[in-house]
Amino acid sequence: MRIRYCLQRLLFCVLAAGFCQSAAGADIRLQQVAICAPGHPQAARVLQEEVAKRTGLRWQVVTKLPASGDVIVLKTRQQALPVGLKDMPALPLQPEAFRLGEQTANGRRLIVVEGYDARGVMFGAGRLLRLFRYAKSGVTIPADVRIAEAPQKKMRGHQIGYRNLANSYDGWSVAQYEQYIRELVIFGTNSIEGIPFQPWGPHFSIPSMDMNLRVSEICQRYGIDFWVWTPATFDLADTAKRAYFLRQFDTLFRKAPRLDAVFFPGGDPGHNAPELVIPFLETLSVPLRQHHPKARIWLSLQGFTPEACNFTYDYIRRRRPQWLAGLVTGPGSPPMEETRAALPAPYKLRHYPDITHNVRCDFPVPWMDPVFAFTLGREAVNPRPVYHTAAFRYTAPQNDGFISYSDGAHDDVNKMVWSMLGWNAAQSPRDMLLQYTNFFFDSETAAAAADGILALEQNWVGAACENTGILKTLELWRQMEDRHTGNWRWQMFLLRAYYDAYVRERGEREQAIDKAACAALAQARTTGADAAMQRAEKILRQADEIAQPAWRAKITALCDSLFRSIALQTSVPKYKASGNERGVVLDFIDRPLNNRWFYEDAFARIRQLPAAQQLAALDTLAFWEEPGDGGFYDDVGNVSRSPHVVRPETLATDPLMLRSDNPGFDWWDGGFSRKRLAWMVSMRWPHSLLYTSLDTTAQYTVRVTGNGECLLRANGEKLTPSRYGKGIGEIKEFPVPPALTKQGRLQLTFDAINEDHLNWRQHSRLTEVWLIKK
């Protein structure tokens, strides 16, 4: 366990190492500055307004170079400048590229941002805003700054859909959408994806179609692409529903001032075969091209069978459809390498990375501790700059760019990191975070805040009970707590720091209570069954006492503030979140982190049994995890309780966990299942379990729980079960031939099982493993 924890810390430190860009010369201080931006009013406005917010200065925007005074010049390569440019880096000759530099001419300072095109000017202005260091009376910039940048990826975007399923976007105003899109552009985003045709939601301020049209206008104003994500959640063979769907598109096409692409997911949601999807998209392309001649359609193969994928590939190769721009690869898609190899060269491959979820997703947190998985869940505030840097670098060679899947503001850091990596994948996580904290917070605390965000990601590395850094992370954020009390991003990080520490302490305490309750049950043959259960119930109720009431109150207050500021819905009853998986951390803050509910239900059943059977049933509860003398027990997906599970690779070589399984956390009863916690943490399958220093003269039996089948091998030899329960919590047992342990070493492995015909939730999985010495 300690070795795995140290390996993850090592990877974290290597990837997080970075430096803040600084210049050899003294910084230049700028106060009264003119922004000369002929033909680029929007870029000038962004620069002017964002500087004013941070300094109180109101820089003048002009269209001609003033005769005197410091000037920031925004221009394209085609626009002349009355003064010569000296020592500027070469401008990359590709769309969206820019160069910027500072120089002195005629006794005054010039900062020149020159773009290859208008987008290059906008992105150059954004880079300048991230470069400035801010104070109340001015900004500073390195004296000899020279930057030339061109994006490595042509598509760099994010889906920020106005729909009830989102945990915050559905409560935003048009002004909030514009500000957020502006900030994404400042960090290098060139595409926004909307979700039209949505029913009215409880947080909506205007209808879905109206908001999407306004977002289209915003994208037009900032000169970036506007996409729409439009699944068919009905049978496309239904002619009436198909016709209504097409009419909705027609309204969107006619009214949207800008529309660059339509993304139709083959699945997730939707269950239509390509034989229906492709003719529908051919029909859809006609009005699309009529109103937006340059727009094209994109299709994902999410949820498609191998036969459906091959049908689609073959259609594209044979027909070469002009209406199709390319394919999209996302959660539930075939491997990216397969699609890229099958796709003819003229067609592009867009990545649809899930940067918003933590568990039950495409990019799950590696070996997340169950105490976090059961409370923070799927959509908690989740800055993961180190992981997503690794994920981007791993996937980037196979695609032409990305538009991420996001369902709320909680993944804000991940969006900005992906956008910056789309320009330069060599940037370190810390360098990117320094740009983030400098711009969104303040220059003075930028380094401490960047380290604080890195520390939040580190909170989820390894077993929570062993991770003493969680309390240090909280202390770091508490030292800065009052710095930006009205800033929603700051509040999100404070929320995570308090929540992580609160859950860690609660988890450790409740596990100790669990053990004490089992110890009380173990005395049942002495005290009697009913007395033992009453004693255990009293012990379990100790968890009702709040260990850190001040922390819990702070969490509640932050959730209230975040709902007021950005409509972050951390509770279903309190804030009308759309469901329990949608970031409702406040609803799960008191969820038991031991088996209290399981025991309470078991006690109710046991009290109905004949007295002769009660003691045996209590023995089963009390000693469930005990392997006996010389035996071993693993809760195989629990990072703190799986010492024999082998993890053959680190995130450095396998960031997507493609070659070694990652634990899954089952979602039963809306996250409030009363089953044994170990049965909700599973794997399919661990690489192996390794036991050494075994008694070479003893006979062993492997006992497992899980769901469905289990094809077990010991030292490569297939084992025959003597007991084979297939249900949740039911036991399978496999006697181990004594010859296999004669060397004192045993390695358990698991044969693959083809269950493609089943929903993934029904797939066979493993939860617990005992090696029992007879």
C-alpha positions in Angstrom: 0.0 0.0 0.0 2.7 2.4 1.0 4.7 1.7 -2.2 1.6 2.4 -4.4 1.0 5.6 -2.5 4.5 6.8 -2.9 4.5 5.9 -6.7 1.4 8.1 -7.2 3.0 10.9 -5.2 6.1 10.6 -7.3 4.1 10.9 -10.5 2.2 13.8 -9.1 5.4 15.7 -8.2 7.0 15.0 -11.6 4.0 16.2 -13.6 3.2 19.1 -11.2 6.8 20.5 -11.3 6.8 23.8 -13.2 7.9 27.4 -13.1 6.4 30.8 -13.3 7.5 32.5 -16.5 9.8 35.4 -15.6 12.1 37.7 -17.5 15.7 38.4 -16.8 15.2 42.1 -16.9 13.2 44.3 -14.5 9.4 44.3 -14.8 7.7 47.2 -16.6 4.9 48.9 -14.7 2.0 50.2 -16.8 -0.6 52.6 -15.5 -2.1 55.0 -18.0 -2.2 53.1 -21.3 -4.0 53.5 -24.6 -5.2 50.4 -26.4 -4.8 51.0 -30.2 -7.0 48.4 -31.9 -8.3 49.4 -35.3 -10.7 46.8 -36.5 -10.6 44.8 -33.3 -13.1 46.4 -30.9 -14.1 43.2 -29.1 -10.5 42.2 -28.3 -9.9 45.8 -27.1 -13.0 45.7 -25.0 -12.0 42.4 -23.3 -8.6 43.8 -22.5 -9.9 47.1 -21.2 -12.7 45.6 -19.0 -10.6 42.8 -17.5 -7.8 45.1 -16.6 -10.3 47.6 -15.0 -11.8 44.8 -12.9 -8.4 44.0 -11.4 -6.8 47.4 -11.1 -9.5 50.1 -11.2 -7.8 51.6 -14.2 -9.9 52.5 -17.3 -7.6 52.3 -20.3 -8.7 54.3 -23.3 -9.4 52.5 -26.6 -8.4 54.3 -29.7 -8.2 53.5 -33.4 -5.0 55.5 -34.2 -1.6 55.4 -32.6 -1.4 58.3 -30.1 1.5 60.8 -30.4 2.7 60.0 -26.9 2.2 57.7 -24.0 2.4 54.0 -23.5 0.3 52.0 -25.9 -0.9 48.4 -26.4 -1.3 47.7 -30.1 -3.7 45.0 -31.3 -3.3 44.2 -35.0 -3.3 41.5 -37.6 -0.3 40.8 -39.8 -2.0 42.6 -42.7 -2.3 45.9 -40.7 0.5 48.3 -40.9 2.1 49.9 -37.8 3.6 53.4 -37.9 6.6 52.3 -36.0 8.9 49.4 -36.8 8.9 46.2 -34.8 12.3 45.2 -33.4 13.4 41.9 -32.0 10.0 40.4 -32.3 9.7 36.6 -32.6 8.5 35.3 -36.0 4.8 35.1 -36.4 3.7 31.5 -36.9 2.0 31.4 -40.3 -1.2 29.6 -39.4 -4.7 30.5 -38.3 -5.1 31.8 -34.7 -1.4 32.3 -34.2 -0.1 35.5 -32.6 3.1 37.1 -31.4 3.6 39.7 -28.7 6.5 41.7 -27.4 7.4 44.8 -25.6 9.8 47.5 -26.9 10.6 51.2 -26.4 10.1 53.5 -29.4 10.4 57.3 -29.4 10.6 57.4 -25.6 7.5 55.4 -24.9 6.7 51.8 -24.3 4.8 49.7 -26.9 3.3 46.3 -26.3 2.4 44.8 -29.6 0.0 41.9 -30.1 0.0 40.8 -33.7 -2.3 38.0 -34.8 -2.2 36.0 -38.0 -5.9 36.7 -38.2 -8.6 38.3 -36.0 -8.8 35.2 -33.8 -5.1 35.5 -33.3 -5.5 39.0 -32.1 -8.2 37.8 -29.6 -6.0 35.0 -28.3 -3.0 37.2 -28.1 -5.0 39.7 -26.0 -6.0 36.8 -23.8 -2.4 35.6 -23.4 -1.4 39.2 -22.4 -4.1 39.2 -19.7 -2.7 36.0 -18.3 0.8 37.4 -18.5 0.1 40.6 -16.6 0.7 40.8 -12.9 -2.0 42.9 -11.3 -2.1 45.5 -8.5 -4.7 48.1 -7.5 -2.9 50.9 -9.4 -1.5 49.2 -12.4 0.0 46.1 -14.0 3.5 44.9 -14.6 4.9 42.9 -17.4 8.4 41.4 -18.0 10.6 44.0 -19.7 11.9 41.7 -22.5 8.9 39.5 -23.0 8.8 37.8 -26.4 6.1 35.3 -27.1 5.0 33.6 -30.4 2.3 31.0 -30.1 0.2 28.9 -32.5 -2.3 26.2 -31.3 -1.4 22.6 -31.7 -5.0 21.6 -31.9 -7.5 23.2 -34.3 -10.5 22.3 -32.1 -10.4 23.5 -28.5 -13.8 23.7 -27.0 -16.2 22.9 -24.2 -19.9 21.9 -24.0 -21.7 24.2 -21.6 -25.3 23.2 -22.3 -28.2 25.1 -20.8 -30.3 22.2 -19.6 -31.8 20.9 -16.3 -29.3 18.0 -16.1 -26.4 20.5 -15.6 -25.6 21.2 -12.0 -25.2 25.0 -12.6 -25.4 26.2 -16.2 -29.2 26.0 -16.2 -29.3 28.8 -13.6 -27.1 31.2 -15.5 -28.2 34.5 -17.1 -27.1 35.6 -20.6 -24.5 37.9 -18.9 -23.0 35.0 -17.0 -22.8 32.9 -20.1 -21.0 35.7 -21.9 -18.5 36.3 -19.1 -17.7 32.6 -18.9 -17.3 32.2 -22.6 -15.0 35.3 -22.5 -12.9 33.7 -19.9 -12.7 30.4 -21.8 -11.5 32.4 -24.9 -8.9 34.2 -22.7 -7.5 30.7 -22.0 -7.4 29.6 -25.6 -10.9 28.1 -26.3 -12.2 28.5 -29.8 -15.4 26.5 -29.7 -18.5 26.4 -27.5 -21.1 23.6 -27.8 -24.7 24.3 -26.8 -27.6 21.9 -26.2 -30.8 23.1 -27.7 -34.4 21.6 -27.7 -34.5 21.2 -23.9 -37.7 21.3 -21.8 -38.1 24.1 -19.3 -36.2 23.7 -16.1 -36.7 25.0 -12.5 -33.7 27.3 -12.8 -34.2 28.6 -16.3 -34.4 32.4 -16.8 -35.3 32.1 -20.5 -36.4 29.2 -22.8 -33.7 26.7 -24.1 -34.0 27.9 -27.7 -33.6 31.5 -26.7 -30.5 30.9 -24.6 -28.9 28.9 -27.4 -29.5 31.7 -29.8 -28.0 34.2 -27.4 -24.9 31.9 -27.0 -24.7 31.8 -30.8 -24.6 35.6 -30.8 -21.9 35.6 -28.1 -19.8 33.2 -30.2 -20.3 35.4 -33.2 -19.2 38.5 -31.2 -16.0 36.8 -30.0 -15.3 35.2 -33.4 -15.3 31.6 -32.2 -17.2 28.5 -33.4 -20.7 27.6 -32.1 -21.6 23.9 -32.1 -24.8 22.1 -31.0 -25.2 18.7 -29.5 -28.4 17.1 -30.6 -29.2 13.5 -29.6 -32.3 11.7 -30.8 -33.8 10.1 -27.7 -36.7 8.5 -29.7 -37.0 5.9 -32.5 -36.0 7.7 -35.8 -38.4 5.3 -37.6 -41.3 7.2 -35.9 -42.1 9.6 -38.7 -44.1 12.0 -36.6 -41.4 12.4 -34.0 -38.8 12.6 -36.7 -40.7 15.4 -38.5 -41.0 17.4 -35.3 -37.3 17.0 -34.6 -36.5 18.3 -38.0 -38.8 21.3 -37.5 -36.9 22.2 -34.3 -33.6 22.1 -36.3 -35.1 24.3 -38.9 -36.0 27.0 -36.3 -32.5 26.8 -34.9 -30.9 27.0 -38.4 -32.9 30.0 -39.4 -32.5 32.0 -36.3 -28.9 31.3 -35.2 -26.6 34.0 -36.3 -23.7 31.6 -36.2 -23.6 27.8 -36.4 -20.5 25.9 -37.4 -21.3 22.3 -36.6 -24.0 19.9 -35.5 -22.9 17.0 -33.4 -25.2 14.0 -33.4 -24.3 11.3 -30.8 -25.1 7.8 -31.9 -25.7 6.9 -28.3 -25.5 8.2 -24.7 -28.3 9.0 -25.2 -30.1 7.4 -28.1 -30.4 3.8 -29.4 -30.8 4.2 -33.2 -29.0 2.0 -35.7 -26.8 3.7 -38.3 -29.2 2.5 -41.0 -31.6 5.1 -39.5 -29.1 7.7 -38.3 -27.3 8.3 -41.6 -30.4 8.9 -43.7 -31.7 11.3 -41.1 -28.4 13.2 -41.1 -28.4 13.4 -44.9 -31.8 15.0 -44.7 -30.7 17.3 -41.9 -27.7 18.5 -43.9 -29.9 20.2 -46.6 -31.4 23.0 -44.4 -28.2 23.2 -42.4 -26.2 24.1 -45.6 -29.0 26.4 -46.8 -28.7 28.6 -43.7 -25.1 28.0 -42.8 -23.2 27.0 -45.9 -19.9 26.2 -44.2 -21.4 24.2 -41.4 -21.0 20.4 -41.3 -22.3 17.5 -39.3 -20.4 15.3 -36.9 -21.4 11.8 -35.7 -20.2 9.7 -32.7 -20.3 6.0 -32.6 -21.2 5.9 -28.9 -23.1 2.8 -28.0 -22.7 1.3 -31.5 -22.1 -2.4 -31.8 -19.0 -3.5 -33.7 -21.3 -4.3 -36.7 -22.8 -0.8 -36.5 -19.4 0.8 -36.4 -18.3 -1.2 -39.4 -21.4 -0.2 -41.3 -20.6 3.5 -40.6 -17.0 3.2 -41.6 -17.9 1.4 -44.8 -20.5 4.0 -45.7 -18.0 6.8 -45.2 -15.4 5.0 -47.3 -17.8 4.3 -50.1 -19.9 7.4 -50.3 -17.5 10.1 -49.0 -20.4 12.3 -47.8 -19.8 16.0 -48.2 -22.1 16.9 -45.3 -20.0 14.9 -42.8 -17.0 16.7 -41.3 -15.8 13.8 -39.2 -16.5 11.4 -36.3 -16.5 12.1 -32.6 -14.9 9.7 -30.1 -16.2 9.8 -26.5 -17.5 7.7 -23.6 -18.8 4.4 -25.0 -17.1 4.8 -28.3 -14.8 2.3 -30.0 -11.1 2.8 -29.3 -9.8 6.1 -30.7 -7.0 4.3 -32.6 -9.6 2.0 -34.3 -11.7 4.9 -35.5 -8.8 7.0 -36.7 -7.5 4.0 -38.7 -10.9 3.3 -40.3 -11.6 7.0 -41.1 -10.5 8.3 -44.5 -7.9 11.0 -44.3 -10.1 14.0 -45.3 -12.4 13.4 -42.3 -11.5 14.7 -38.9 -11.6 12.9 -35.5 -12.8 15.0 -32.6 -12.3 13.9 -29.0 -15.2 14.3 -26.6 -13.4 13.9 -23.3 -15.4 13.6 -20.1 -13.6 16.2 -17.9 -16.6 16.6 -15.6 -17.1 13.3 -13.8 -15.1 11.5 -11.1 -16.6 8.0 -11.0 -18.7 5.9 -13.4 -17.2 7.7 -16.3 -14.5 7.8 -19.1 -11.8 9.4 -16.9 -12.4 8.2 -13.4 -10.2 9.2 -10.5 -7.6 6.5 -10.2 -8.3 4.4 -7.2 -10.5 6.9 -5.5 -11.0 6.2 -1.8 -14.6 5.0 -1.2 -15.1 7.6 1.5 -14.9 10.2 -1.3 -16.6 8.2 -3.9 -19.7 7.7 -1.7 -19.9 11.4 -0.6 -18.3 13.6 -3.2 -19.6 11.3 -5.9 -19.7 11.9 -9.6 -19.7 15.7 -10.0 -18.0 17.3 -7.1 -15.6 20.2 -7.5 -12.8 18.4 -9.2 -9.6 20.3 -10.2 -7.4 17.5 -11.7 -4.7 19.4 -13.6 -2.1 16.6 -13.2 -4.3 13.8 -14.3 -5.8 15.7 -17.2 -2.4 16.8 -18.5 -1.5 13.2 -18.6 -4.8 12.2 -20.3 -4.4 15.0 -22.9 -0.9 14.0 -23.8 -1.9 10.4 -24.1 -4.9 10.9 -26.4 -3.7 14.0 -28.4 -1.8 12.1 -31.1 -4.9 10.3 -32.3 -7.3 13.2 -32.8 -7.6 16.6 -34.4 -8.9 18.4 -31.3 -11.5 18.3 -28.6 -14.7 19.7 -27.3 -15.1 18.4 -23.8 -18.2 17.1 -22.1 -19.0 19.3 -19.0 -22.1 19.5 -16.9 -21.3 22.3 -14.6 -18.8 24.9 -13.4 -17.3 22.4 -10.9 -14.7 21.3 -13.6 -13.6 24.9 -14.3 -9.9 24.2 -13.8 -10.1 21.1 -16.1 -11.6 23.2 -18.9 -8.9 25.9 -18.7 -6.1 23.2 -18.5 -7.4 21.4 -21.6 -7.7 24.7 -23.5 -4.1 25.7 -22.6 -2.8 22.2 -23.5 -4.5 22.6 -26.9 -2.0 25.4 -27.6 1.0 23.8 -26.0 0.9 20.3 -24.6 4.4 20.7 -23.0 3.2 23.1 -20.4 3.4 21.9 -16.8 0.3 21.7 -14.6 1.8 24.2 -12.2 2.7 26.7 -14.9 -0.9 26.6 -16.2 -2.3 26.9 -12.7 -0.2 30.0 -12.1 -1.8 31.6 -15.1 -5.2 30.6 -13.8 -4.7 31.8 -10.2 -3.0 35.0 -11.3 -5.9 35.9 -13.6 -8.8 34.7 -11.5 -7.5 35.6 -8.0 -4.6 38.0 -7.6 -0.9 38.1 -8.4 0.2 38.2 -4.8 -1.4 34.9 -3.8 -1.1 33.2 -7.3 1.6 30.8 -6.3 0.0 29.8 -3.0 -3.4 29.3 -4.6 -1.8 27.3 -7.5 -0.2 25.0 -4.9 -3.5 24.8 -3.1 -5.3 23.5 -6.2 -2.5 21.0 -6.8 -2.9 19.9 -3.2 -6.7 19.4 -3.7 -5.9 16.9 -6.4 -3.4 15.3 -4.2 -6.1 14.8 -1.6 -7.6 12.1 -3.8 -4.3 10.2 -4.2 -4.1 7.0 -2.1 -6.0 6.0 1.0 -7.6 9.0 2.8 -6.8 7.6 6.2 -3.1 7.6 5.3 -3.1 10.9 3.5 -2.2 13.4 6.2 -1.8 16.0 3.4 -5.6 16.4 3.4 -5.4 18.3 6.7 -2.4 20.4 5.5 -4.4 21.3 2.3 -7.2 22.6 4.5 -4.8 24.6 6.6 -3.3 26.1 3.5 -6.7 27.2 2.2 -7.8 28.4 5.7 -4.8 30.7 5.8 -6.0 32.4 2.6 -9.7 31.9 3.3 -10.8 35.6 3.5 -8.8 36.7 0.5 -11.5 36.4 -2.1 -14.7 35.7 -0.2 -17.0 36.8 -3.1 -15.2 34.8 -5.8 -17.1 31.6 -6.8 -14.0 29.8 -8.0 -12.3 30.5 -4.6 -15.4 29.3 -2.8 -15.4 26.1 -4.8 -11.8 25.3 -3.7 -12.6 26.2 -0.1 -15.6 23.9 -0.2 -13.4 21.0 -1.4 -10.7 21.6 1.2 -13.3 21.6 4.0 -15.3 18.7 2.6 -12.2 16.5 2.1 -11.0 17.0 5.6 -14.4 16.5 7.1 -15.0 13.3 5.2 -11.6 11.9 6.0 -12.1 12.5 9.7 -15.6 11.1 9.6 -14.5 8.0 7.6 -11.7 7.2 10.0 -14.0 7.6 13.0 -16.9 5.6 11.6 -14.6 2.7 10.6 -13.4 2.5 14.2 -17.1 2.5 15.3 -17.7 -0.3 12.8 -15.0 -2.4 14.4 -16.3 -1.7 17.9 -19.8 -2.8 16.9 -18.4 -6.0 15.4 -16.5 -6.6 18.7 -19.8 -6.3 20.6 -21.5 -8.7 18.3 -18.6 -11.2 18.8 -19.6 -11.4 22.5 -23.1 -12.5 21.7 -22.5 -16.1 22.9 -21.6 -14.6 26.3 -24.1 -11.7 26.5 -26.9 -13.1 24.5 -28.0 -12.2 21.0 -30.4 -9.3 21.9 -28.0 -7.7 24.4 -25.2 -7.9 21.8 -27.3 -6.2 19.1 -28.5 -3.5 21.5 -24.9 -2.8 22.5 -23.8 -2.7 18.8 -26.7 -0.3 18.0 -25.6 2.0 20.8 -22.1 2.0 19.4 -23.2 2.7 15.9 -25.3 5.7 17.0 -22.1 7.4 18.1 -21.7 8.4 14.5 -24.7 10.8 14.9 -22.5 13.2 16.9 -20.9 15.7 14.5 -17.1 15.5 15.0 -16.3 18.9 13.4 -19.4 21.1 13.6 -17.6 24.2 12.5 -16.3 22.5 9.3 -19.8 21.2 8.5 -21.3 24.6 9.0 -18.7 26.1 6.7 -19.5 23.5 4.0 -23.2 24.4 4.3 -22.5 28.1 4.1 -20.2 27.7 1.0 -22.9 25.6 -0.7 -25.4 28.4 -0.1 -23.0 31.0 -1.5 -22.3 29.0 -4.6 -26.0 28.5 -5.3 -26.5 32.3 -5.1 -23.5 33.1 -7.3 -23.5 30.5 -10.0 -26.5 28.3 -9.2 -24.3 25.4 -8.1 -26.9 22.8 -7.1 -25.4 20.8 -4.3 -28.7 19.4 -3.0 -31.8 18.0 -4.5 -34.4 19.2 -1.9 -32.6 22.5 -1.0 -31.5 23.7 -4.5 -33.6 21.6 -6.8 -30.7 19.7 -8.4 -31.9 17.3 -11.1 -30.7 14.1 -9.4 -28.4 12.5 -6.9 -25.5 12.0 -9.3 -25.4 15.7 -10.2 -23.0 17.0 -7.6 -25.3 17.0 -4.6 -22.5 16.8 -2.0 -24.6 18.4 0.6 -27.1 15.6 0.5 -24.4 13.0 1.0 -22.4 14.8 3.7 -23.8 12.5 6.5 -24.0 9.3 4.4 -22.7 6.5 6.7 -19.1 5.5 5.8 -19.4 2.2 7.6 -21.9 -0.7 7.5 -24.3 0.8 10.0 -27.3 0.6 7.6 -26.4 -3.0 6.7 -26.2 -4.0 10.3 -29.5 -2.3 11.3 -31.3 -4.2 8.5 -29.6 -7.4 9.5 -30.6 -7.0 13.1 -34.2 -6.6 12.1 -34.1 -9.9 10.2 -32.1 -11.7 12.9 -34.6 -10.7 15.6 -37.3 -12.6 13.6 -35.2 -15.8 13.6 -35.5 -18.7 16.1 -33.2 -18.1 19.1 -31.0 -21.0 18.0 -30.2 -19.4 14.7 -29.6 -15.9 16.0 -26.1 -16.5 17.4 -24.9 -18.1 14.2 -26.2 -15.1 12.2 -24.5 -12.7 14.5 -21.2 -14.6 14.2 -21.4 -14.2 10.4 -21.8 -10.4 10.8 -19.1 -10.1 13.5 -16.5 -12.2 11.7 -17.4 -11.5 8.0 -14.0 -10.0 7.1 -11.9 -12.2 9.3 -9.8 -14.7 7.3 -8.7 -16.7 10.4 -5.2 -17.4 11.5 -2.7 -17.4 8.6 -5.4 -16.0 6.2 -5.7 -12.8 4.3 -8.6 -10.5 3.3 -8.9 -7.8 0.6 -11.7 -5.4 -0.2 -10.3 -5.5 -3.7 -11.4 -2.0 -4.9 -10.8 -0.2 -1.7 -7.4 1.6 -1.9 -7.0 1.4 1.9 -7.9 -2.3 2.3 -6.5 -4.1 -0.7 -2.8 -4.9 0.2 -2.6 -7.9 -2.1 -4.1 -6.4 -5.3 -1.3 -5.8 -7.9 -1.3 -2.6 -9.8 1.2 -3.2 -12.6 1.4 0.3 -14.1 1.3 3.9 -12.9 -0.5 6.8 -14.5 2.8 7.7 -16.2 2.5 4.8 -18.6 -1.2 4.0 -18.4 -3.1 7.2 -17.6 -6.5 5.9 -18.9 -6.2 2.7 -16.9 -6.5 0.7 -20.1 -4.2 -2.1 -19.0 -5.1 -2.3 -15.3 -8.6 -2.0 -14.0 -9.8 0.8 -11.9 -12.3 0.3 -9.1 -15.9 1.0 -9.8 -18.5 2.3 -7.3 -22.0 0.9 -7.9 -24.9 3.2 -7.9 -27.9 1.5 -6.1 -30.9 3.2 -4.6 -29.8 6.7 -5.7 -26.5 6.4 -3.8 -28.2 5.5 -0.5 -28.0 1.7 -0.7 -28.0 0.0 2.6 -25.9 -3.0 1.4 -22.5 -3.8 2.8 -20.1 -1.0 1.5 -17.6 -3.6 0.2 -20.2 -4.9 -2.2 -20.5 -1.5 -3.8 -16.8 -1.2 -4.6 -15.8 -3.6 -7.3 -13.4 -4.4 -10.1 -13.5 -6.2 -13.4 -10.9 -7.5 -12.9 -7.8 -6.7 -10.8 -4.6 -7.5 -12.6 -3.9 -10.1 -9.9 -3.6 -10.7 -6.2 -0.2 -11.8 -4.9 0.5 -13.6 -1.7 4.0 -14.4 -0.5 5.6 -16.2 2.5 2.7 -18.7 2.7 2.9 -21.8 4.9 4.2 -24.4 2.4 2.6 -27.3 4.4 -0.9 -25.8 4.6 -3.9 -26.1 2.4 -5.7 -22.9 1.3 -9.1 -22.0 0.0 -9.9 -18.8 -2.0 -13.2 -17.3 -1.1 -14.7 -14.4 -3.1 -17.8 -12.3 -3.4 -19.0 -10.2 -6.3 -21.6 -10.4 -9.0 -22.0 -13.1 -11.7 -19.2 -15.2 -12.9 -15.6 -15.6 -11.8 -13.0 -17.6 -13.8 -10.2 -17.9 -11.3 -6.6 -19.1 -11.8 -3.9 -19.7 -9.2 -0.4 -19.6 -10.5 -1.8 -20.0 -13.9 -3.9 -23.1 -13.2 -7.6 -22.8 -13.4 -9.4 -23.5 -10.1 -12.7 -25.5 -9.8 -15.2 -24.0 -7.4 -16.7 -26.0 -4.6 -19.3 -23.3 -3.9 -20.5 -20.8 -6.5 -23.0 -18.1 -5.5 -23.6 -15.6 -8.2 -25.6 -12.9 -6.5 -24.4 -9.8 -4.7 -22.7 -10.8 -1.5 -23.0 -14.5 -2.2 -19.9 -16.6 -1.7 -17.8 -18.6 -4.2 -15.1 -20.9 -2.9 -12.1 -22.4 -4.8 -9.9 -25.0 -3.0 -6.3 -24.5 -3.9 -4.3 -27.7 -4.7 -1.5 -27.9 -2.2 1.1 -28.3 -4.9 0.5 -24.7 -6.0 1.6 -23.3 -2.6 4.7 -25.5 -2.2 6.9 -22.5 -3.0 5.2 -20.2 -0.5 3.9 -17.9 -3.3 0.4 -17.7 -4.9 -0.8 -15.3 -7.6 -4.5 -15.2 -8.4 -5.6 -14.0 -11.9 -8.9 -13.8 -13.6 -9.9 -14.9 -17.1 -11.8 -12.4 -19.2 -15.5 -13.0 -19.7 -17.4 -11.9 -22.8 -20.6 -10.2 -21.6 -21.1 -7.8 -24.5 -24.7 -8.9 -24.6 -25.4 -7.4 -21.2 -25.7 -3.9 -20.0 -22.4 -2.9 -18.3 -24.2 -2.6 -14.9 -24.9 -6.4 -15.2 -21.4 -7.4 -15.9 -19.6 -9.8 -13.6 -17.4 -8.1 -11.1 -15.3 -8.9 -8.0 -15.7 -7.3 -4.6 -13.9 -9.3 -1.9 -11.2 -12.0 -1.7 -10.1 -14.1 1.2 -7.2 -16.5 1.2 -8.1 -18.9 4.0 -5.7 -21.3 5.6 -7.2 -24.6 6.8 
